[in-house]
């Protein structure tokens, strides 16, 4: 019976050299008879044909083995773990080891308990990192939302710039670019800057429809006039980037900063310090933004917990870990949070409106999450980036918010009588 395995051999100081050589080898194994029965003879096939290797393992219980290359025998360390990973490391010095010198093999059988402890430590460290950075981001974001104005818009612009850079890197990734032609890098960088300017223009002008249309026209003309043959995939991925990374997130500025009607029934505003704005600081836009963000956080948390505890039925092939049970738990948590906060802030005054607001927030967050998962799946990556330790990229954290701002603004602006007051 024969089988094959792959190893990597490390050889220090081959005769005539001072360098260290790493040699990946493919090993075919079979049972044979030799002077050290029982013997497992392995004849490696090196990817470096200039080096002739011969490797033999004999009687593992006695630790006997020898590793031969021309003009020398060398000690080796063979480590076989319980998780079916074999690592072979050979250290050799042909100038110091005699031909007939005995050698030693140490075979280390990995302990399943040690492996489990190591994995548990890694998970604990990752969880601690996620919690620390998650709390830091949450507290900072809460302060930014409460402040509003230019602080909120500039912070959003910075997040949009980072997210748009990640988006265009995903477009250029091997998984997506193999089936299409990505836009040139200078176009991607210009689009990232345009996206970052959109929330600032929204705060200053209120409407950016003309600005977005003009930007799309300039980008399209740039792509059409570039050197080489323009591709439709370049145009489509770039225009979608302007819409996805810049235009949609700018609705959060409209929601937070442009809905300036006072939330008259909010009890929190009555006790808010005068030097921080007093009652007038608590506008419909501030309350709606706080409820919307809190509802999205609750939806993600309940969906994760519900999926872990009860998840059985896959929701979609885009994200195999998402389940219908988790989605229902997320919907329940989102609506419950919206209703509870509506009672605390006395906005909106109707429970039915609060339920509808929570329902809309959930589906906006779910759709945004699935869309970003689809992009990453096509790109062949797990995370959109590594900007936030323990969390991945900025898009991994804000994907649930991209569509929700526009939906929440449209709901408050057009569907609630007198803005829900």
C-alpha positions in Angstrom: 0.0 0.0 0.0 1.4 3.4 -1.0 0.5 7.0 -0.2 2.0 10.4 -0.7 2.6 13.3 1.6 4.1 16.8 1.3 7.0 18.1 3.5 9.4 21.0 3.8 13.0 20.2 4.5 15.3 22.9 6.0 19.0 22.3 5.5 21.6 24.6 7.0 25.1 24.9 5.7 25.3 22.4 2.8 28.8 21.6 1.8 30.3 24.5 -0.1 27.6 27.0 1.0 26.8 29.1 4.0 23.1 29.6 3.2 19.9 27.9 4.5 17.9 26.0 2.0 14.2 25.2 2.3 13.2 22.3 0.0 9.5 21.4 -0.5 9.3 17.7 -1.2 6.6 15.3 -2.2 7.0 11.9 -0.4 5.8 8.5 -1.6 5.7 6.0 1.2 5.5 2.2 1.3 6.3 -0.6 3.7 9.6 -2.4 2.9 12.2 -4.7 4.6 15.5 -3.2 5.8 18.1 -3.7 8.5 15.9 -1.9 11.1 12.5 -3.7 10.9 9.8 -2.5 10.8 10.9 0.2 8.4 9.0 2.9 6.7 11.0 3.9 3.6 10.2 7.2 2.1 11.8 8.4 -1.2 11.3 12.1 -1.5 11.0 13.8 -4.9 12.6 17.2 -4.5 11.4 20.3 -6.4 15.1 21.2 -6.5 16.5 18.6 -8.9 20.1 19.6 -8.2 19.9 18.0 -4.7 19.5 14.3 -4.4 17.7 13.4 -1.2 17.0 10.0 0.4 15.0 9.8 3.6 14.3 6.7 5.7 12.3 6.3 8.9 12.9 3.2 11.0 11.4 1.9 14.2 9.7 5.0 15.6 9.6 3.4 19.0 13.4 3.3 19.1 13.8 6.7 17.6 16.1 5.4 14.8 16.2 6.9 11.4 18.7 8.4 9.0 18.6 11.1 6.5 21.0 10.9 3.6 22.3 13.3 1.1 25.6 12.9 -0.8 28.7 12.8 1.5 26.8 13.0 4.8 24.2 11.9 7.3 22.3 14.3 9.4 20.1 14.5 12.5 16.4 15.2 11.9 13.4 16.2 13.9 10.1 14.7 12.8 6.9 16.2 14.3 3.6 14.6 13.7 0.6 16.2 15.2 -2.9 14.8 15.9 -4.5 17.2 13.4 -3.0 15.3 10.4 -0.3 17.9 9.8 3.2 16.5 9.3 6.2 18.7 9.5 9.7 17.5 8.8 12.7 19.7 9.6 16.3 18.5 8.8 19.3 20.3 10.0 22.5 19.4 8.3 26.2 20.3 8.4 28.2 18.2 6.1 31.5 19.7 7.4 31.0 18.5 11.0 29.1 15.2 10.8 31.1 12.0 9.9 29.6 9.4 7.5 29.3 6.8 10.2 28.3 9.1 13.1 25.0 8.0 14.8 22.1 10.4 14.6 18.9 11.0 16.5 15.3 11.3 15.7 12.7 12.9 18.0 9.1 12.1 17.2 6.7 14.4 18.9 3.1 13.3 18.9 0.9 16.4 19.3 -1.5 16.3 22.2 -5.1 16.9 21.4 -5.4 18.7 24.8 -2.5 21.0 24.0 -4.0 21.8 20.6 -7.4 22.5 22.2 -5.8 24.7 24.8 -3.9 26.6 22.1 -7.0 27.1 20.0 -9.0 28.2 23.1 -6.3 30.8 23.9 -6.4 32.2 20.4 -10.2 32.4 20.5 -10.1 34.2 23.8 -7.4 36.6 22.6 -9.4 37.4 19.5 -12.6 37.8 21.5 -10.9 40.2 23.9 -9.5 42.2 21.0 -13.0 42.4 19.4 -14.6 43.6 22.6 -12.0 46.2 23.4 -12.0 47.7 19.9 -15.8 47.3 19.6 -16.4 49.3 22.9 -13.9 51.9 21.8 -15.6 52.4 18.4 -19.1 52.4 20.0 -18.3 55.0 22.6 -16.5 57.2 20.0 -19.4 56.8 17.5 -21.9 57.7 20.2 -20.0 60.9 21.1 -19.8 61.9 17.4 -23.5 61.3 16.9 -24.4 63.4 19.9 -22.2 66.2 18.7 -23.5 66.3 15.2 -22.8 69.1 12.7 -19.3 69.3 11.2 -17.9 66.7 13.7 -20.4 64.1 12.6 -19.9 64.9 8.9 -16.1 64.9 9.0 -16.0 61.6 10.9 -18.4 60.1 8.4 -16.2 61.4 5.5 -13.1 59.7 7.0 -15.0 56.4 7.3 -16.3 56.7 3.8 -12.8 57.4 2.4 -11.4 54.3 4.2 -14.4 52.2 3.1 -14.2 53.3 -0.6 -10.5 52.4 -0.6 -11.3 48.9 0.6 -14.1 48.6 -2.0 -11.8 49.4 -4.9 -9.2 47.1 -3.6 -11.8 44.3 -3.5 -12.7 45.2 -7.1 -9.0 44.8 -8.0 -8.7 41.5 -6.1 -7.9 38.3 -8.1 -11.3 36.8 -7.5 -13.2 39.7 -9.1 -10.6 41.0 -11.5 -10.2 37.5 -13.1 -13.5 37.9 -14.8 -13.4 41.7 -15.5 -11.1 44.6 -16.0 -10.8 46.8 -12.9 -10.6 50.6 -13.2 -7.2 52.2 -13.2 -5.8 53.0 -9.8 -5.8 56.8 -10.4 -9.5 56.6 -11.1 -10.1 54.6 -7.9 -8.2 57.1 -5.8 -10.1 60.0 -7.4 -13.4 58.3 -6.7 -12.5 57.7 -3.1 -11.9 61.4 -2.7 -15.2 62.2 -4.3 -17.0 59.8 -2.1 -15.4 61.4 1.0 -16.5 64.9 -0.1 -20.2 63.8 -0.5 -21.2 64.0 3.2 -19.5 67.4 3.5 -21.4 68.7 0.5 -24.6 67.2 1.9 -24.1 69.2 5.2 -23.4 72.4 3.3 -25.9 72.2 0.4 -28.5 69.7 1.7 -28.8 68.1 -1.8 -26.0 66.5 -3.7 -27.9 64.9 -6.6 -26.4 67.4 -9.1 -22.9 66.9 -7.6 -23.1 63.1 -7.8 -24.4 63.2 -11.4 -21.6 65.6 -12.4 -19.0 63.4 -10.7 -20.3 60.3 -12.4 -20.1 62.1 -15.8 -16.5 63.2 -15.2 -15.4 59.7 -14.1 -17.2 58.1 -17.1 -15.4 60.5 -19.5 -12.1 59.8 -17.8 -12.5 56.1 -18.3 -13.6 56.5 -21.9 -10.6 58.7 -22.8 -8.0 56.5 -21.0 -5.2 54.9 -22.8 -6.0 51.4 -24.0 -9.4 49.9 -24.6 -12.1 51.0 -22.1 -14.2 48.3 -20.6 -17.8 48.4 -19.5 -16.8 46.5 -16.3 -14.6 49.5 -15.4 -17.5 51.9 -15.8 -20.0 49.8 -13.9 -17.7 49.0 -10.9 -16.7 52.7 -10.6 -20.2 54.2 -10.8 -21.5 51.6 -8.4 -18.6 52.6 -6.1 -19.7 56.2 -6.1 -23.3 55.1 -5.3 -22.4 52.5 -2.7 -19.5 54.2 -0.9 -20.5 57.8 -1.2 -24.0 58.7 -2.1 -25.9 56.2 0.2 -23.9 56.8 3.4 -24.4 60.6 2.9 -28.1 60.1 3.9 -26.9 59.7 7.5 -25.9 63.4 7.3 -29.4 64.2 6.1 -30.9 62.2 8.9 -28.8 63.5 11.7 -28.1 67.1 10.6 -30.9 68.2 8.3 -34.0 67.1 10.3 -33.8 69.9 12.7 -37.4 69.9 14.0 -37.2 69.7 17.8 -38.3 66.4 19.5 -40.6 68.3 21.9 -41.8 65.3 23.9 -38.3 64.0 24.6 -37.7 64.0 28.4 -34.0 63.7 28.0 -33.9 67.1 26.3 -35.4 68.7 29.3 -32.5 67.7 31.5 -29.8 68.2 28.9 -27.3 70.9 30.0 -27.7 74.3 28.6 -24.0 74.6 27.6 -24.4 71.5 25.5 -27.4 72.9 23.6 -30.2 72.3 26.0 -33.7 71.2 24.8 -33.0 72.5 21.3 -30.1 70.1 20.8 -32.5 67.1 20.9 -33.9 67.2 17.4 -35.9 64.6 15.5 -32.7 63.9 13.5 -30.7 63.1 16.6 -33.3 60.8 18.1 -34.0 59.0 14.9 -30.3 58.5 14.3 -29.8 57.1 17.9 -32.8 54.7 17.5 -31.7 53.6 14.1 -28.1 52.8 15.1 -29.1 51.1 18.3 -31.7 49.0 16.4 -29.0 47.9 13.9 -26.6 46.9 16.8 -29.5 45.0 18.4 -30.3 43.2 15.2 -26.7 42.1 14.6 -26.4 40.9 18.3 -29.7 39.0 18.4 -29.1 37.5 15.0 -25.7 36.2 16.0 -26.9 34.8 19.3 -30.1 33.3 17.8 -28.1 31.8 15.0 -25.6 30.2 17.4 -28.3 28.8 19.6 -31.1 27.8 17.2 -29.7 28.2 13.7 -30.6 25.2 11.5 -32.0 26.5 8.2 -29.6 28.4 5.9 -30.8 31.8 4.8 -28.9 32.2 1.6 -25.9 30.8 -0.2 -24.2 34.2 -0.2 -23.5 33.8 3.5 -23.8 30.2 4.6 -23.5 31.0 8.3 -26.7 33.1 8.3 -29.8 31.2 9.1 -33.6 31.9 9.1 -33.7 31.4 12.9 -30.9 34.0 13.4 -32.7 36.4 11.0 -36.0 36.1 13.0 -34.1 36.6 16.2 -32.5 39.7 14.8 -35.8 41.1 13.5 -37.3 40.5 17.0 -34.4 42.3 18.7 -34.4 45.2 16.3 -38.2 45.9 16.6 -38.0 45.5 20.4 -35.2 48.0 20.7 -37.0 50.4 18.4 -40.2 50.2 20.6 -38.3 50.5 23.9 -36.3 53.5 22.8 -39.4 55.1 21.3 -40.9 55.0 24.8 -37.7 56.4 26.4 -37.4 59.3 23.9 -41.2 59.7 23.3 -40.5 59.5 19.6 -42.2 58.4 17.4 -45.4 58.8 19.4 -47.1 55.9 17.7 -46.1 52.3 18.6 -47.0 51.2 15.1 -44.6 53.8 13.7 -41.9 52.5 16.0 -42.5 48.9 14.9 -42.4 50.0 11.2 -39.2 51.9 11.9 -37.5 48.9 13.5 -38.8 46.6 10.7 -37.2 49.0 8.1 -33.9 49.2 10.0 -33.6 45.5 10.1 -34.1 44.8 6.4 -31.8 47.7 5.5 -29.1 46.3 7.7 -29.6 42.7 6.5 -29.5 43.7 2.8 -26.4 45.8 3.4 -24.7 42.9 5.1 -25.6 40.4 2.4 -24.4 42.7 -0.4 -21.0 43.2 1.2 -20.8 39.4 1.8 -21.5 38.9 -1.9 -18.7 41.3 -2.9 -16.2 39.6 -0.5 -17.3 36.2 -1.7 -16.6 37.1 -5.4 -13.3 38.6 -4.3 -12.3 35.4 -2.5 -11.5 37.2 0.9 -12.8 36.8 4.4 -12.5 40.4 5.4 -12.6 43.6 3.4 -9.4 44.8 5.1 -7.5 44.9 8.4 -8.0 48.4 9.5 -9.8 47.5 12.8 -8.0 44.7 14.8 -10.3 41.8 15.6 -13.0 43.2 13.3 -11.4 43.3 9.8 -12.0 46.3 7.5 -14.2 49.3 7.8 -16.7 47.9 5.4 -17.0 44.8 7.6 -18.3 47.1 10.4 -20.5 49.5 8.5 -22.0 47.3 5.9 -25.3 47.2 7.8 -25.5 51.0 7.9 -25.0 51.7 4.2 -28.6 51.3 3.0 -30.2 52.0 6.4 -29.5 55.7 6.5 -31.4 56.3 3.2 -34.3 54.1 4.3 -34.6 55.7 7.7 -34.4 59.3 6.3 -37.1 58.5 3.7 -39.3 56.9 6.4 -39.1 59.9 8.8 -39.2 62.5 6.0 -42.1 61.1 4.0 -44.1 58.6 6.0 -44.3 60.0 9.5 -46.9 62.8 10.0 -45.1 65.9 11.3 -41.8 63.9 11.5 -43.3 61.6 14.2 -43.6 64.4 16.7 
